[in-house]
Structures are given as C-alpha cells and as structure tokens.
Amino acid sequence: MTFDRSLKIAPSILAADFANFGAECAAVEAQGADWVHVDVMDGHFVPNISFGPATCAAIRPHIKGVMDVHLMIAPVDPYIDAFAQAGADFITAHIEAGPHIHRTLQAIRASGAKAGVALNPGTPAESVAHLLDLVDMICVMTVNPGFGGQKFIDMSDKIKSLRQMIGERPIHIEIDGGVDPVTAPIVTRAGADVLVAGSAVFKGGSASDPAPYGHNIKAIREAANGVYV
C-alpha cells in the first residue's frame, strides 16, 4: 500500500445497517468512500459491544479498498492475528488499552497489517513520541470512545502537535468522532488527512438508496478541502 497524504473519508459501519453489512460496504464505497472503518468494541475497554473478526472476514469480500479496523478492546494482543487474517489493512490499538503498546504495534506489523495507535481525548500527543517509527497511523479520538453520534471535542492543538512531531514520516493522522461538514475543516486545518464519519455519512440513505451517502461524503470532502493542504 503506497503512502498517500491526500484527504480520505472513512465511513464507520457502526452507523450502517447491521443486517446488511456487505451491501452497505459496497454501497458506501461506490458513493465515494476512500476507506471503510470498522469499530470493534468489547464492552470492557469501552461501554458497548459491536463485532469481531468473523464480521470483518464476512465483509472483506465486499470491500474493494482499505478496511480500517479500530480495536477498542483490552487486551489487544491475543486478537491481532485474527483480525489480520480477517483481512484488515490497518489495525489500530489504543495506547490506553494495555501496558505494552510498543509490543502491540510490533505484533500488528508482524501480522502483515499497517499499525495504528489511537489516543483518547485525555491522552496527550507526547505519549506517542517514542512510537513514531513503529506506526503507520495515529488516530485522534474527538469523542470518548464507545458510542457513535457523540458531540465533537476539538483536539486541534493535539493534532497540530502530532503533525509537527511526525515531520516527513509516512504517518497518517486519522480523526474519529463527530466528524461532519462543520468539524471536518477544523481537523484538516490542524493536519489530519483521514476522517472517520458514521452518522454524518449514513444518515438519510440505505444500501438500496445509497445516493444520500454520496451526497454526505461529498459535503464532508468539500468542506474539508476548503482548508486542506
């Protein structure tokens, strides 16, 4: 996978129709999604339960591009290989989920997937300063993880700090939480290049009527591109 810092919209299937995931993934890609984002929650690290490797394996044939798997689980390490085998292109683990994030990132890369590290709103940018040569993406949470549809928390200063720390390294900055046409310019101006959006993409449409998905993705992209460099 060639590194590309151009803006990417990654709809979160947490906001899709759970009974029709395959068609939803295909529809949202056809309507302009760059990546498909899969939020995995365990009811332990976060107060919600979503889905696991079997779901990822089931939807993988319906996704032509990147499957971006965000593990909001603890522990992480025992499940890395299962998600890699299910077809994850990116596997992101939370720095707060365990005591050995360095080992976790090594394990993700050893599995063949790209390695991401996620930071909760209360976790400072400096926490990843010694991990930069082990990561392919840093996910900045702009909500507290666990549920979709939450209000955006402005993390612009953290994003700017990360952008400066990264320098010329081939590392994406992903934003997860409350992204819509209003908040997208805030985070891209600060230095983000991957935007996860759930309800803001999937609202108003369905797999059988996907045109609203395309309209919603276009609205986010155009708002972000107004300031994105």
N, C-alpha and C positions, 0 to 999 in steps of 0.2 A: 504494500500500500504506500503510494508516494505521498509525502507530506505536502499539504496544501493549506495555506492560511486564509484562503478565501472564506467568506461567510457561509456557514452551514446551518440549516434548520433541521432539528432532530425531534420530530413529534414523539411524545411519550404515549405508548399504547395503554398506559394506565387509564387514559381518558377515552379509550376506544371501546367498542362493543365486545365484551369478554366472550360472548357466544359466537363471535365471527372474526376472530383474530387474523386468520390467514387473509381473508378478503380485505379486512381493514388495512393490513400492512401493504398489500398490493395497491389498494386504492390511494393511500396517502403518498406512496412513492410516485404513482402515476400523476398525482396532482402537484408534484414538485418538491417533496421531501428529499433532503440530501442523505440523511441517516434515519434509522428507526431506533428509538431509545426504549429500552426495556428496564423498568424499575422493579427490582426484586426486593421484597420486604418480608421479614421473618417474624414479626410480632414480638420480637425480643429487643433487637437494636433500635427498632422503630415501632410505634404502636399501631401497626397494621400488618396484614399478611396479603401478599399478592400471588406470585407464582414462582416456579423454579426451573431447573434445567430442562425438564420434559416439555414445558411450554416453549422454551427457546428452541428446542430441537424441532418442535412441531411447526413453528412459524418460519424457521430458517429457509425452507424451500420457497416461501412466498416473498422473501426479501431479496431483491437483486443487488442492493448496495450494502452499506455498512450496518451491521447490527451492533448497537452500542449498549452493553449490559452494565447496569449500575447496581452494584450489590450493597444494599442497605441491610446487611446481615452481620452477625457476630456469633461464632467465629467465621472467618472468611476462608482461610487456607484449605480446609477439608473439601471445599466445594469448587475450587478453581478449575480443576481438570474437567469436572462435569460440565461446567459452563463453556469451557473451551471446546470440548468435544461436541457440545450442542451447536457450535458454530459462531460463538461470539467473536467479533473482530476486535472490540475493545472490552476489557473487563476493568471496571473501576471499583476500588475498595475505599472505605472511609478510613482516614488516618485515626479516627477516634474508636474504631471497632476492635482494636487489639493492641498488644504491646510491641509487636514486631513488624511494623509496616514495611521496613526495608526488606525483610524476608518475604513478605507477601508480594511485594512488587517483583522481586526476583522470580517468585513462583509463577506469577502471571506471565511474565515474559518467557519463562521456560516452557509454558504450556503452548506457546505459539501465538498468543493474543497480544495486542497492544495493551500497555499498562496505564491505568488511570488512578489518580488519587483524589478523593473528594474531601472538601473542608466544610464542616458545618458553620453556620453564621458566627458562632462564638469562637471559632478556631482561627488564630492569626496566620497570615501569609507566611511568616517566618518559620512555621512548623514544617514546611517542605523545603527549606533552604538546602538541606543536605540530601535531598532525594532527587534533585533535578536531573541527574544523569541516569536515573532509573525509570523515569516516567515519560509517557508519550502524550499525556493529557492531565490537566488539573481541572477538576470540577468544583466550581464555587457554588455552594448552596445559597440561594437567595430566599429560601424559606427554611424552616426547621423540617427535616425530612420525616416522611411518614404518611403524608396525605397530599392529594392533588388539590388544586383550586385555592391554595392559600395566597394571602396577600404578600406581595413582593417586598423584600427587605433590601434596601440599597447597600450594596457591597462595593461601590465604585472605588473606594480607597484601597481595599484589599486587591481588587482586580488590577489596579494601576501598579501596586507594589509587585504583584506576581509578574506582570508584563515586563517590568524593569528587571526583576531577578532572572527571568527566562532569557532575556537578551536574544541572541541569534539561535538558540537551541530550537530544534523542531518539536515544540510542545504546544498543543492546543490549550486554550482556556475555554472551558465549557461553563455555561450558566444554566442552573437548574432551579426553577421555582418562580412562578409568577411572571413569566415572560409573555409579553403581548406587544402590540404596536406602540404602546406608550412607554413600556420599560425597555424594549429592545435597543433603542438608541442610547439609553443610559449606559448599558453594559458594553455595547460595541465601542462607544466613545472611550471607555476606560481600557479597552484592549481585548475584549472577548471575541472569539471567532466561531464558536459553536453554541447555538441557542436551543435549549430543550424547551418545548412548549407542549402542554397537554390539552387542557380545555380550550385554550385560545386557538388551537388548530382544529380540534374535533367538533367544536360546537356547531350546531346547525346542519350537520351532514350525516351521512351514513355510507356504508360500503355500496349500497345501491343508488345513492345520490351523493357522490363524492365531490361535486363541484364546489360546495362551500369549503371543503378542505383546501382546495386550490386557492380560493379567494382569501382564506385566512392566512395561509402560508405566504402568499404574495404580499398581503398587508404587513406582516411582520418583517419580511425581507426588505420591502421598500422603505419601511420606517427605519430599519437598521442601516440600510445602505445610504441613508441620508447623511450619516455621520461616519460610516465605517471607512477606514483607510487600510 
